[in-house]
């Protein structure tokens, strides 16, 4: 990356942009590794359909890709991957970005747990699984490359994301 901006506000904005890029790259890498094709990934901020504001988005293609044995678990893993990637590569995560994902994970998993304690244990298990899956060297390199491309271009196509993912996988095969 280039020299950090001298202005404190610009420096903070650059840090948040980098965190968002890693966050969205984490979603993308997990989705692709689970067989879910990507439409596009962006770090352009915008409104949420439910109200509020998003810092970026990893948009999945509808109705395509291989089916999973556990669609609910896959969705939770994809949602958690943003937070995990962001924390791993930047040393912290932005609570604003992760909060929406965590609320969605709870909503997705509610039917799987009878008590709050069961829900918390299930979330912990899936968070551990997400951390394990993203600790793979090829996945780490793919996240790094996708994040750098996002910082440079703001929005990248699903095809470009897949290409960067495949390049990283080939490097470790």
Secondary structure, DSSP 8 states (H G I E B T S, - for coil): -----SSHHHHHHHHHHHHHHHHHHHHHHHHHHTT--EEEEE---EE-TTSSEES-EEEE-TT-S---S-HHHHHHHHHHHHHHHHHHHHSS--HHHHHHHHHHHHHHHGGG-SSHHHHHHHHHHHHHHHHHHHTSHHHHHHHHHHHHHHHHHSEEEHHHHHHHHHHHHHHT-
